């Protein structure tokens, strides 16, 4: 069921670059789910719940980077 979640860095931190986002994701660190059902999600959770893509908000929530969960990299 490949669905998409919109997330941001958890615990009030902000990403400044895509490189920072990918390092955070691949280290299995937490993201805050911004969807209707809020919560915390990491790489392991995204794979377990068959999430297809993570739309990651960064740079004061002004930009979006899309991670392809199946490829563990940004969507091309």
PyMOL commands that set and color helices and strands:
alter all, ss='L'
color gray80, all
select helices_A, chain A and resi 18-26+43-48
alter helices_A, ss='H'
color red, helices_A
select strands_A, chain A and resi 3-9+31-33+39-41+51-58+63-68+73-74
alter strands_A, ss='S'
color yellow, strands_A
deselect
rebuild
show_as cartoon
